[in-house]
Amino acid sequence: MATNKTKTTSLVNLPLFALIIGLNLLPLISPVSAPLDEQQAAEYFQKNCAACHKIGGGRMIGPDLKDVTSRQDREWLIRFMLDPQGVLNSGDPYALKLQKEANGVIMYTIPGMTREIATSLLDYIESRSRGEVSSSVTDTVMAPTIPPDPVAGDKIFSGLTPLTNSAPACITCHSGAGPRIGGSLGPDLSAVFSRLNGREALMAWLSSPPTPTMRSVFSQSSLTTDEARQLVDLFERWSQMKQNYGQSNFMIVMSVLFFGVGGVVISYLFMAGIWSRRFQSARRRLINLVKERG
């Protein structure tokens, strides 16, 4: 009787077991990705590409993508979108030209990018190239009526003003102009304003960071419009400074050690000179006292 009950239970659980196995195998037998429709392509472009590119309206960090398919073969563009670093490493002259024009900034591989998505993006870019100039994420924050506030930007950079969405302060990973010893996980930001080609491009970058590390940190803790604008104000002020103090952390530490040790040695010699004279004065009085006594 017990045996029949066990068999019955096993038969009842068999469909459930098969369903679980099927759900786990579904990603393996499903297509990796599907082409995007125009709306999906627009959203994907805004999220992943708009930090560096516009479709009409001029260059940002990367080139203006209007009519890009007439400037380069589609197959080359798809290959570059799938693996920008690989194309650069191959010594491709056009890719190296793009890197030089971008002040050495390298395009990052977009997570989840596939041939189907790349093709959909090119279709979207071609469609927009025939239409109006694309708007930028910075259009609403570049108004000249807002006075620059680099002081507020400095407080955000250094962490004195916590970010609204609880993201870590810039100084956690970056150093900047002036005597700021920050983190070394990210690049020094002393010249980021000129390296990323000015206010508009830098504002777009901060609004939707494309690098893998920053994307993972700020995807759920994005900067507010005011925070991004104030940081841009700070970076612009740094670019205007006559003297750029941006140094490697090694040089900063060595400078601190040099001046610190030097200051200690000088202080020691100064105090030794004072106390040696006091010792001689006390010794002389003792000798004179001994002579008087006998």
ZALO-191877 format. One line per 3 residues: number of its first residue (from 1); for each residue y, x, z of N, C-alpha, C. Coordinates in nm, 2 decimals, decimal comma. Example, Ala and Ser with C-alpha at 12.3 -4.5 7.8 and 13.67 -1.06 7.14 Angstrom:
% ZALO-191877
1> -0,57 1,32 0,78 -0,45 1,23 0,78 -0,33 1,32 0,78 ~ -0,22 1,28 0,71 -0,11 1,37 0,71 0,00 1,29 0,79
This chain:
% ZALO-191877
1> -0,12 0,08 0,00 0,00 0,00 0,00 0,13 0,09 0,00 ~ 0,12 0,19 0,08 0,23 0,28 0,09 0,25 0,35 -0,04 ~ 0,14 0,39 -0,11 0,15 0,46 -0,24 0,22 0,37 -0,34
4> 0,18 0,24 -0,35 0,24 0,15 -0,44 0,39 0,13 -0,42 ~ 0,43 0,13 -0,29 0,57 0,12 -0,25 0,65 0,24 -0,30 ~ 0,59 0,36 -0,29 0,65 0,49 -0,33 0,67 0,49 -0,48
7> 0,57 0,44 -0,55 0,58 0,43 -0,70 0,69 0,34 -0,74 ~ 0,69 0,22 -0,67 0,80 0,12 -0,70 0,94 0,18 -0,68 ~ 0,95 0,25 -0,57 1,08 0,31 -0,54 1,12 0,42 -0,65
10> 1,02 0,50 -0,69 1,05 0,60 -0,79 1,09 0,53 -0,92 ~ 1,02 0,42 -0,96 1,05 0,35 -1,08 1,19 0,29 -1,08 ~ 1,23 0,24 -0,96 1,36 0,19 -0,94 1,47 0,30 -0,96
13> 1,44 0,42 -0,90 1,54 0,53 -0,91 1,55 0,60 -1,04 ~ 1,44 0,58 -1,13 1,44 0,65 -1,25 1,56 0,62 -1,34 ~ 1,60 0,49 -1,36 1,72 0,47 -1,45 1,84 0,53 -1,39
16> 1,86 0,53 -1,26 1,98 0,59 -1,20 1,98 0,74 -1,22 ~ 1,86 0,80 -1,21 1,84 0,95 -1,23 1,88 0,98 -1,38 ~ 1,83 0,90 -1,47 1,86 0,92 -1,61 2,01 0,90 -1,64
19> 2,07 0,81 -1,57 2,22 0,79 -1,59 2,30 0,91 -1,55 ~ 2,26 0,97 -1,43 2,33 1,08 -1,38 2,31 1,20 -1,48 ~ 2,19 1,22 -1,53 2,16 1,33 -1,62 2,25 1,31 -1,75
22> 2,25 1,18 -1,80 2,33 1,15 -1,92 2,48 1,18 -1,90 ~ 2,53 1,14 -1,79 2,67 1,17 -1,76 2,71 1,32 -1,76 ~ 2,61 1,40 -1,70 2,64 1,54 -1,70 2,62 1,60 -1,84
25> 2,54 1,55 -1,92 2,52 1,60 -2,06 2,63 1,55 -2,15 ~ 2,70 1,44 -2,12 2,80 1,38 -2,21 2,90 1,48 -2,26 ~ 2,96 1,57 -2,17 3,06 1,66 -2,22 3,00 1,76 -2,32
28> 2,87 1,79 -2,31 2,81 1,88 -2,40 2,79 1,82 -2,54 ~ 2,77 1,69 -2,55 2,74 1,63 -2,68 2,86 1,56 -2,74 ~ 2,97 1,55 -2,66 3,09 1,49 -2,71 3,17 1,59 -2,78
31> 3,25 1,55 -2,88 3,34 1,65 -2,95 3,44 1,71 -2,85 ~ 3,47 1,84 -2,88 3,55 1,92 -2,79 3,69 1,86 -2,78 ~ 3,75 1,82 -2,89 3,88 1,75 -2,89 3,89 1,67 -3,02
34> 3,99 1,58 -3,02 4,02 1,50 -3,13 4,16 1,52 -3,18 ~ 4,19 1,49 -3,30 4,33 1,51 -3,35 4,42 1,42 -3,27 ~ 4,54 1,46 -3,25 4,64 1,38 -3,18 4,72 1,29 -3,28
37> 4,75 1,17 -3,23 4,84 1,09 -3,31 4,98 1,14 -3,29 ~ 5,08 1,08 -3,36 5,21 1,13 -3,36 5,28 1,13 -3,22 ~ 5,25 1,02 -3,14 5,31 1,01 -3,01 5,25 1,11 -2,92
40> 5,11 1,13 -2,93 5,05 1,23 -2,85 5,09 1,37 -2,88 ~ 5,11 1,39 -3,01 5,16 1,53 -3,06 5,30 1,55 -3,00 ~ 5,39 1,45 -3,00 5,52 1,47 -2,95 5,52 1,50 -2,81
43> 5,44 1,43 -2,73 5,43 1,46 -2,58 5,37 1,60 -2,56 ~ 5,27 1,63 -2,64 5,21 1,77 -2,62 5,31 1,88 -2,65 ~ 5,39 1,86 -2,76 5,49 1,96 -2,80 5,59 1,97 -2,69
46> 5,64 1,86 -2,63 5,74 1,86 -2,53 5,69 1,93 -2,40 ~ 5,56 1,91 -2,37 5,51 1,97 -2,25 5,48 2,12 -2,27 ~ 5,43 2,16 -2,38 5,37 2,29 -2,40 5,46 2,39 -2,49
49> 5,54 2,33 -2,58 5,61 2,41 -2,68 5,76 2,41 -2,66 ~ 5,82 2,30 -2,61 5,96 2,29 -2,61 6,03 2,39 -2,52 ~ 5,96 2,46 -2,43 6,03 2,56 -2,35 6,07 2,68 -2,43
52> 6,01 2,70 -2,55 6,04 2,82 -2,63 6,09 2,78 -2,77 ~ 6,07 2,66 -2,82 6,09 2,63 -2,96 6,17 2,49 -2,97 ~ 6,25 2,48 -3,08 6,30 2,36 -3,12 6,26 2,33 -3,27
55> 6,27 2,21 -3,31 6,24 2,18 -3,45 6,37 2,14 -3,51 ~ 6,45 2,24 -3,56 6,58 2,21 -3,60 6,68 2,24 -3,49 ~ 6,79 2,29 -3,52 6,89 2,32 -3,41 6,90 2,46 -3,37
58> 6,82 2,55 -3,42 6,84 2,69 -3,39 6,73 2,75 -3,31 ~ 6,74 2,88 -3,30 6,64 2,96 -3,22 6,66 2,94 -3,07 ~ 6,55 2,94 -3,00 6,56 2,96 -2,86 6,49 3,09 -2,82
61> 6,39 3,09 -2,73 6,31 3,21 -2,71 6,23 3,25 -2,83 ~ 6,17 3,15 -2,89 6,09 3,17 -3,01 6,17 3,11 -3,13 ~ 6,12 3,13 -3,25 6,20 3,08 -3,36 6,20 2,93 -3,38
64> 6,30 2,88 -3,45 6,31 2,74 -3,48 6,19 2,71 -3,57 ~ 6,12 2,60 -3,54 6,00 2,57 -3,61 6,02 2,47 -3,73 ~ 6,15 2,44 -3,76 6,17 2,35 -3,87 6,12 2,42 -4,00
67> 6,04 2,35 -4,08 5,99 2,40 -4,21 5,90 2,53 -4,19 ~ 5,84 2,54 -4,07 5,76 2,66 -4,04 5,64 2,67 -4,14 ~ 5,59 2,56 -4,18 5,47 2,56 -4,27 5,51 2,61 -4,41
70> 5,64 2,61 -4,44 5,68 2,66 -4,57 5,71 2,81 -4,56 ~ 5,72 2,86 -4,44 5,75 3,01 -4,42 5,62 3,09 -4,40 ~ 5,51 3,02 -4,36 5,39 3,09 -4,33 5,27 2,99 -4,36
73> 5,16 3,05 -4,40 5,04 2,97 -4,43 4,99 2,89 -4,31 ~ 4,94 2,77 -4,33 4,90 2,69 -4,22 4,78 2,75 -4,15 ~ 4,69 2,81 -4,22 4,57 2,88 -4,16 4,61 2,99 -4,07
76> 4,71 3,06 -4,11 4,77 3,17 -4,03 4,83 3,11 -3,90 ~ 4,90 3,01 -3,92 4,97 2,95 -3,80 4,87 2,89 -3,70 ~ 4,76 2,83 -3,75 4,66 2,78 -3,66 4,59 2,89 -3,59
79> 4,56 3,00 -3,66 4,50 3,12 -3,60 4,59 3,18 -3,49 ~ 4,72 3,18 -3,52 4,81 3,24 -3,42 4,82 3,15 -3,30 ~ 4,82 3,02 -3,32 4,83 2,92 -3,21 4,71 2,93 -3,12
82> 4,59 2,96 -3,18 4,47 2,96 -3,10 4,46 3,09 -3,02 ~ 4,51 3,20 -3,08 4,50 3,33 -3,01 4,62 3,42 -3,05 ~ 4,74 3,40 -2,99 4,85 3,48 -3,03 4,83 3,63 -3,00
85> 4,78 3,66 -2,88 4,76 3,80 -2,84 4,66 3,87 -2,94 ~ 4,56 3,80 -2,98 4,46 3,86 -3,07 4,52 3,89 -3,20 ~ 4,61 3,80 -3,25 4,67 3,83 -3,38 4,77 3,95 -3,37
88> 4,84 3,96 -3,26 4,93 4,07 -3,23 4,85 4,20 -3,22 ~ 4,73 4,20 -3,15 4,65 4,32 -3,13 4,59 4,36 -3,27 ~ 4,58 4,27 -3,36 4,53 4,31 -3,49 4,63 4,39 -3,58
91> 4,75 4,40 -3,53 4,86 4,47 -3,60 4,92 4,39 -3,71 ~ 4,90 4,25 -3,71 4,96 4,17 -3,81 5,11 4,19 -3,82 ~ 5,17 4,22 -3,93 5,31 4,26 -3,94 5,40 4,14 -3,91
94> 5,36 4,02 -3,96 5,44 3,90 -3,93 5,45 3,87 -3,78 ~ 5,33 3,88 -3,71 5,33 3,85 -3,57 5,41 3,96 -3,49 ~ 5,41 4,08 -3,53 5,49 4,19 -3,47 5,64 4,16 -3,49
97> 5,67 4,11 -3,61 5,81 4,08 -3,64 5,86 3,97 -3,55 ~ 5,78 3,86 -3,52 5,81 3,76 -3,43 5,83 3,81 -3,29 ~ 5,74 3,90 -3,25 5,76 3,95 -3,11 5,89 4,03 -3,10
100> 5,92 4,11 -3,20 6,05 4,19 -3,19 6,17 4,10 -3,19 ~ 6,17 3,99 -3,27 6,28 3,90 -3,27 6,29 3,82 -3,14 ~ 6,18 3,81 -3,06 6,18 3,74 -2,93 6,20 3,84 -2,82
103> 6,26 3,96 -2,84 6,29 4,06 -2,74 6,16 4,10 -2,66 ~ 6,05 4,10 -2,74 5,93 4,15 -2,68 5,85 4,04 -2,60 ~ 5,90 3,92 -2,59 5,83 3,81 -2,53 5,71 3,77 -2,61
106> 5,60 3,76 -2,55 5,47 3,73 -2,62 5,44 3,58 -2,60 ~ 5,41 3,51 -2,71 5,36 3,37 -2,69 5,23 3,37 -2,62 ~ 5,22 3,27 -2,52 5,10 3,26 -2,44 5,01 3,16 -2,51
109> 4,88 3,18 -2,49 4,78 3,09 -2,54 4,79 2,96 -2,45 ~ 4,81 2,85 -2,52 4,82 2,72 -2,45 4,68 2,68 -2,40 ~ 4,66 2,65 -2,27 4,53 2,60 -2,22 4,48 2,48 -2,30
112> 4,36 2,49 -2,34 4,30 2,37 -2,41 4,33 2,36 -2,56 ~ 4,40 2,46 -2,61 4,44 2,45 -2,75 4,31 2,46 -2,84 ~ 4,30 2,37 -2,94 4,19 2,37 -3,03 4,25 2,37 -3,17
115> 4,16 2,39 -3,27 4,20 2,38 -3,41 4,26 2,24 -3,44 ~ 4,19 2,13 -3,38 4,24 2,00 -3,41 4,38 1,97 -3,35 ~ 4,40 2,02 -3,23 4,53 2,00 -3,17 4,64 2,08 -3,25
118> 4,60 2,21 -3,29 4,70 2,29 -3,37 4,73 2,22 -3,50 ~ 4,63 2,16 -3,56 4,66 2,09 -3,69 4,75 1,97 -3,67 ~ 4,73 1,90 -3,56 4,81 1,78 -3,53 4,95 1,82 -3,50
121> 4,97 1,94 -3,43 5,10 1,99 -3,40 5,18 2,03 -3,53 ~ 5,11 2,09 -3,62 5,17 2,13 -3,75 5,21 2,00 -3,83 ~ 5,13 1,90 -3,82 5,16 1,78 -3,89 5,29 1,72 -3,83
124> 5,29 1,72 -3,69 5,41 1,67 -3,62 5,54 1,75 -3,66 ~ 5,52 1,88 -3,66 5,64 1,96 -3,69 5,69 1,94 -3,84 ~ 5,59 1,92 -3,93 5,63 1,89 -4,07 5,71 1,75 -4,07
127> 5,66 1,66 -4,00 5,72 1,52 -4,00 5,86 1,53 -3,94 ~ 5,88 1,61 -3,83 6,01 1,62 -3,77 6,10 1,70 -3,85 ~ 6,05 1,80 -3,93 6,13 1,88 -4,01 6,20 1,80 -4,12
130> 6,14 1,69 -4,15 6,20 1,60 -4,26 6,30 1,50 -4,19 ~ 6,30 1,50 -4,06 6,39 1,40 -3,99 6,51 1,47 -3,93 ~ 6,56 1,41 -3,81 6,68 1,46 -3,75 6,64 1,58 -3,66
133> 6,75 1,66 -3,63 6,73 1,77 -3,54 6,68 1,73 -3,41 ~ 6,58 1,80 -3,35 6,52 1,76 -3,23 6,61 1,78 -3,11 ~ 6,60 1,69 -3,01 6,68 1,71 -2,89 6,61 1,82 -2,80
136> 6,69 1,87 -2,71 6,64 1,97 -2,62 6,64 1,92 -2,48 ~ 6,55 1,97 -2,40 6,54 1,93 -2,26 6,67 1,97 -2,19 ~ 6,75 2,05 -2,25 6,87 2,10 -2,18 6,99 2,02 -2,22
139> 6,98 1,93 -2,31 7,10 1,86 -2,35 7,18 1,79 -2,24 ~ 7,11 1,74 -2,14 7,18 1,67 -2,03 7,23 1,76 -1,92 ~ 7,20 1,89 -1,93 7,24 1,98 -1,82 7,33 2,09 -1,87
142> 7,37 2,09 -1,99 7,46 2,20 -2,04 7,61 2,16 -2,05 ~ 7,64 2,04 -1,98 7,77 1,99 -1,99 7,87 2,09 -1,93 ~ 7,98 2,12 -2,00 8,08 2,22 -1,95 8,15 2,17 -1,83
145> 8,15 2,04 -1,80 8,22 1,99 -1,68 8,16 2,03 -1,55 ~ 8,03 2,08 -1,55 7,97 2,12 -1,43 8,00 2,27 -1,40 ~ 8,08 2,30 -1,29 8,11 2,44 -1,27 7,99 2,52 -1,23
148> 7,99 2,65 -1,28 7,88 2,74 -1,24 7,87 2,76 -1,09 ~ 7,75 2,77 -1,04 7,73 2,78 -0,90 7,62 2,89 -0,87 ~ 7,66 3,02 -0,90 7,56 3,12 -0,88 7,52 3,15 -0,73
151> 7,61 3,11 -0,64 7,59 3,13 -0,50 7,47 3,04 -0,46 ~ 7,47 2,91 -0,50 7,36 2,82 -0,47 7,24 2,88 -0,54 ~ 7,25 2,93 -0,66 7,13 2,99 -0,73 7,07 3,10 -0,65
154> 7,16 3,19 -0,59 7,11 3,30 -0,51 7,03 3,25 -0,39 ~ 7,08 3,15 -0,33 7,01 3,09 -0,21 6,87 3,04 -0,25 ~ 6,87 2,98 -0,37 6,74 2,93 -0,42 6,64 3,04 -0,45
157> 6,70 3,15 -0,51 6,62 3,26 -0,55 6,56 3,33 -0,43 ~ 6,64 3,35 -0,33 6,60 3,42 -0,21 6,52 3,34 -0,11 ~ 6,52 3,21 -0,13 6,44 3,12 -0,04 6,52 3,07 0,08
160> 6,65 3,10 0,09 6,74 3,04 0,19 6,75 2,89 0,18 ~ 6,75 2,84 0,05 6,75 2,70 0,03 6,61 2,66 -0,02 ~ 6,53 2,59 0,05 6,40 2,55 0,01 6,41 2,46 -0,12
163> 6,31 2,48 -0,21 6,31 2,40 -0,33 6,26 2,25 -0,29 ~ 6,32 2,16 -0,36 6,30 2,02 -0,33 6,15 1,98 -0,34 ~ 6,08 2,03 -0,43 5,93 2,00 -0,45 5,84 2,10 -0,39
166> 5,89 2,18 -0,30 5,81 2,27 -0,21 5,75 2,38 -0,29 ~ 5,80 2,42 -0,40 5,75 2,54 -0,48 5,79 2,66 -0,40 ~ 5,72 2,78 -0,42 5,77 2,90 -0,35 5,89 2,95 -0,41
169> 5,97 3,03 -0,33 6,09 3,09 -0,38 6,07 3,19 -0,48 ~ 6,16 3,22 -0,57 6,15 3,31 -0,68 6,12 3,45 -0,62 ~ 6,18 3,49 -0,51 6,17 3,62 -0,46 6,03 3,65 -0,41
172> 5,94 3,55 -0,40 5,80 3,57 -0,36 5,73 3,65 -0,46 ~ 5,77 3,64 -0,59 5,70 3,71 -0,70 5,79 3,80 -0,78 ~ 5,92 3,78 -0,77 6,01 3,86 -0,85 6,12 3,93 -0,77
175> 6,17 4,04 -0,83 6,28 4,11 -0,78 6,40 4,07 -0,87 ~ 6,52 4,10 -0,83 6,64 4,07 -0,91 6,75 4,17 -0,90 ~ 6,86 4,14 -0,96 6,98 4,23 -0,95 7,03 4,24 -0,81
178> 7,08 4,36 -0,78 7,13 4,38 -0,64 7,02 4,44 -0,55 ~ 7,05 4,46 -0,43 6,95 4,52 -0,34 6,84 4,42 -0,29 ~ 6,77 4,36 -0,38 6,67 4,26 -0,34 6,53 4,32 -0,37
181> 6,46 4,34 -0,26 6,32 4,39 -0,28 6,23 4,26 -0,27 ~ 6,19 4,21 -0,39 6,11 4,10 -0,40 5,96 4,13 -0,43 ~ 5,89 4,03 -0,47 5,75 4,05 -0,50 5,73 4,12 -0,63
184> 5,61 4,17 -0,66 5,59 4,25 -0,78 5,48 4,18 -0,87 ~ 5,45 4,05 -0,83 5,35 3,98 -0,92 5,41 3,95 -1,05 ~ 5,54 3,92 -1,05 5,61 3,88 -1,18 5,71 3,99 -1,22
187> 5,77 3,98 -1,34 5,86 4,08 -1,38 5,99 4,07 -1,31 ~ 6,07 4,18 -1,31 6,20 4,19 -1,26 6,29 4,10 -1,34 ~ 6,37 4,02 -1,27 6,45 3,92 -1,34 6,60 3,96 -1,36
190> 6,63 4,08 -1,34 6,77 4,13 -1,35 6,83 4,10 -1,49 ~ 6,75 4,12 -1,59 6,80 4,10 -1,73 6,74 3,98 -1,80 ~ 6,68 3,88 -1,72 6,61 3,77 -1,78 6,70 3,69 -1,87
193> 6,83 3,68 -1,84 6,92 3,59 -1,91 6,93 3,64 -2,06 ~ 6,95 3,77 -2,08 6,95 3,82 -2,22 6,82 3,83 -2,28 ~ 6,71 3,86 -2,20 6,58 3,87 -2,26 6,53 3,74 -2,31
196> 6,56 3,63 -2,25 6,52 3,50 -2,29 6,62 3,42 -2,37 ~ 6,73 3,50 -2,42 6,82 3,45 -2,52 6,92 3,34 -2,47 ~ 6,97 3,35 -2,35 7,08 3,27 -2,31 7,04 3,15 -2,23
199> 7,15 3,07 -2,20 7,14 2,95 -2,11 7,04 2,85 -2,15 ~ 7,05 2,80 -2,28 6,97 2,69 -2,32 6,82 2,73 -2,32 ~ 6,78 2,85 -2,37 6,64 2,88 -2,37 6,59 2,90 -2,23
202> 6,67 2,96 -2,14 6,63 2,99 -2,01 6,62 2,86 -1,93 ~ 6,71 2,76 -1,96 6,70 2,63 -1,89 6,57 2,56 -1,93 ~ 6,54 2,57 -2,06 6,41 2,51 -2,11 6,29 2,57 -2,05
205> 6,29 2,71 -2,03 6,18 2,78 -1,97 6,16 2,73 -1,83 ~ 6,27 2,73 -1,75 6,26 2,69 -1,61 6,21 2,54 -1,60 ~ 6,25 2,46 -1,69 6,22 2,32 -1,68 6,07 2,29 -1,71
208> 6,01 2,38 -1,79 5,86 2,37 -1,82 5,81 2,50 -1,84 ~ 5,78 2,58 -1,74 5,74 2,72 -1,76 5,61 2,73 -1,84 ~ 5,60 2,81 -1,94 5,48 2,82 -2,03 5,38 2,92 -1,99
211> 5,42 3,01 -1,90 5,32 3,12 -1,86 5,21 3,06 -1,77 ~ 5,09 3,11 -1,78 4,98 3,05 -1,71 5,00 3,05 -1,56 ~ 5,06 3,16 -1,50 5,08 3,16 -1,36 5,18 3,06 -1,31
214> 5,30 3,06 -1,38 5,40 2,97 -1,34 5,36 2,82 -1,37 ~ 5,29 2,80 -1,47 5,24 2,67 -1,51 5,16 2,61 -1,39 ~ 5,07 2,69 -1,34 4,98 2,65 -1,23 5,06 2,62 -1,10
217> 5,17 2,69 -1,08 5,24 2,68 -0,96 5,34 2,56 -0,97 ~ 5,41 2,54 -1,08 5,51 2,45 -1,10 5,47 2,32 -1,17 ~ 5,35 2,30 -1,21 5,30 2,18 -1,27 5,32 2,06 -1,18
220> 5,29 2,08 -1,05 5,30 1,98 -0,95 5,43 1,99 -0,86 ~ 5,50 2,10 -0,88 5,62 2,13 -0,79 5,73 2,18 -0,88 ~ 5,77 2,10 -0,98 5,87 2,14 -1,08 6,01 2,15 -1,01
223> 6,09 2,23 -1,07 6,23 2,25 -1,03 6,31 2,12 -1,07 ~ 6,40 2,08 -0,99 6,49 1,98 -1,03 6,59 2,03 -1,13 ~ 6,66 1,94 -1,19 6,76 1,98 -1,29 6,87 2,07 -1,23
226> 6,92 2,03 -1,11 7,02 2,11 -1,05 6,97 2,25 -1,01 ~ 6,85 2,25 -0,96 6,79 2,38 -0,91 6,78 2,48 -1,03 ~ 6,73 2,42 -1,14 6,71 2,51 -1,26 6,85 2,55 -1,31
229> 6,95 2,46 -1,31 7,08 2,50 -1,36 7,15 2,60 -1,27 ~ 7,13 2,59 -1,14 7,19 2,69 -1,05 7,12 2,83 -1,06 ~ 6,99 2,83 -1,09 6,93 2,96 -1,12 6,98 3,02 -1,24
232> 7,00 2,94 -1,35 7,05 2,99 -1,47 7,19 3,05 -1,45 ~ 7,27 2,98 -1,36 7,41 3,03 -1,33 7,39 3,17 -1,26 ~ 7,30 3,18 -1,17 7,28 3,31 -1,11 7,23 3,42 -1,21
235> 7,14 3,39 -1,30 7,09 3,49 -1,39 7,20 3,53 -1,49 ~ 7,29 3,43 -1,52 7,40 3,46 -1,61 7,50 3,55 -1,54 ~ 7,52 3,53 -1,41 7,61 3,62 -1,33 7,55 3,76 -1,33
238> 7,42 3,77 -1,31 7,36 3,90 -1,31 7,38 3,98 -1,44 ~ 7,38 3,90 -1,55 7,39 3,96 -1,68 7,53 4,01 -1,70 ~ 7,63 3,96 -1,63 7,77 4,00 -1,64 7,81 4,11 -1,54
241> 7,72 4,15 -1,45 7,75 4,25 -1,36 7,76 4,39 -1,43 ~ 7,86 4,46 -1,39 7,88 4,60 -1,46 7,77 4,69 -1,42 ~ 7,72 4,68 -1,30 7,61 4,77 -1,26 7,49 4,69 -1,22
244> 7,38 4,71 -1,29 7,26 4,64 -1,27 7,17 4,72 -1,17 ~ 7,14 4,66 -1,06 7,07 4,74 -0,96 6,92 4,72 -0,97 ~ 6,87 4,65 -1,08 6,73 4,63 -1,09 6,65 4,76 -1,10
247> 6,56 4,78 -1,01 6,48 4,90 -1,01 6,34 4,86 -0,98 ~ 6,25 4,96 -1,00 6,11 4,94 -0,97 6,10 4,94 -0,81 ~ 6,00 4,87 -0,76 5,98 4,86 -0,62 5,96 5,00 -0,56
250> 5,89 5,09 -0,64 5,86 5,22 -0,59 5,99 5,30 -0,57 ~ 6,08 5,29 -0,66 6,21 5,36 -0,65 6,29 5,31 -0,53 ~ 6,28 5,18 -0,51 6,36 5,12 -0,40 6,30 5,17 -0,27
253> 6,17 5,17 -0,26 6,10 5,21 -0,13 6,13 5,36 -0,11 ~ 6,13 5,44 -0,21 6,16 5,59 -0,20 6,30 5,61 -0,16 ~ 6,39 5,53 -0,21 6,53 5,54 -0,17 6,55 5,51 -0,02
256> 6,48 5,40 0,02 6,49 5,36 0,16 6,44 5,47 0,25 ~ 6,32 5,53 0,21 6,26 5,63 0,29 6,35 5,76 0,29 ~ 6,41 5,79 0,18 6,50 5,91 0,17 6,62 5,90 0,26
259> 6,69 5,78 0,25 6,81 5,77 0,33 6,77 5,74 0,48 ~ 6,66 5,68 0,50 6,62 5,65 0,64 6,58 5,78 0,71 ~ 6,50 5,87 0,65 6,46 5,99 0,71 6,58 6,09 0,72
262> 6,67 6,09 0,61 6,79 6,17 0,62 6,88 6,13 0,73 ~ 6,89 6,00 0,75 6,98 5,95 0,86 6,92 5,99 1,00 ~ 6,79 5,99 1,02 6,73 6,03 1,14 6,75 6,17 1,17
265> 6,73 6,26 1,07 6,75 6,40 1,08 6,89 6,44 1,12 ~ 6,99 6,38 1,05 7,13 6,40 1,08 7,16 6,36 1,22 ~ 7,11 6,24 1,26 7,14 6,19 1,40 7,08 6,29 1,50
268> 6,96 6,34 1,48 6,89 6,43 1,57 6,97 6,56 1,58 ~ 7,02 6,62 1,47 7,09 6,74 1,48 7,23 6,72 1,55 ~ 7,29 6,61 1,53 7,42 6,58 1,59 7,40 6,57 1,75
271> 7,29 6,49 1,79 7,27 6,48 1,93 7,22 6,61 1,99 ~ 7,14 6,69 1,92 7,10 6,82 1,97 7,22 6,91 1,99 ~ 7,32 6,91 1,90 7,44 6,99 1,92 7,51 6,95 2,04
274> 7,53 6,82 2,06 7,60 6,78 2,18 7,53 6,82 2,31 ~ 7,40 6,79 2,32 7,33 6,82 2,44 7,31 6,97 2,47 ~ 7,30 7,05 2,36 7,29 7,20 2,38 7,41 7,26 2,45
277> 7,53 7,21 2,41 7,65 7,26 2,47 7,66 7,21 2,61 ~ 7,62 7,09 2,64 7,62 7,04 2,78 7,52 7,13 2,87 ~ 7,41 7,16 2,81 7,31 7,25 2,88 7,37 7,38 2,91
280> 7,43 7,44 2,81 7,49 7,58 2,84 7,60 7,57 2,94 ~ 7,68 7,46 2,94 7,79 7,45 3,04 7,73 7,44 3,18 ~ 7,62 7,36 3,20 7,56 7,35 3,33 7,49 7,48 3,37
283> 7,43 7,55 3,28 7,37 7,68 3,31 7,47 7,78 3,36 ~ 7,58 7,78 3,29 7,69 7,88 3,33 7,74 7,85 3,47 ~ 7,76 7,73 3,51 7,80 7,70 3,64 7,70 7,75 3,75
286> 7,57 7,73 3,72 7,47 7,77 3,81 7,47 7,92 3,83 ~ 7,48 7,99 3,72 7,49 8,14 3,73 7,61 8,19 3,81 ~ 7,72 8,13 3,79 7,84 8,17 3,86 7,83 8,14 4,01
289> 7,76 8,03 4,04 7,74 7,99 4,18 7,65 8,09 4,25 ~ 7,54 8,13 4,18 7,45 8,24 4,24 7,52 8,37 4,26 ~ 7,61 8,41 4,17 7,68 8,53 4,19 7,78 8,52 4,31
292> 7,84 8,41 4,33 7,93 8,39 4,44 7,85 8,40 4,58 ~ 7,73 8,36 4,58 7,65 8,36 4,70 7,59 8,50 4,73 ~ 7,60 8,58 4,64 7,54 8,71 4,68 7,50 8,80 4,58
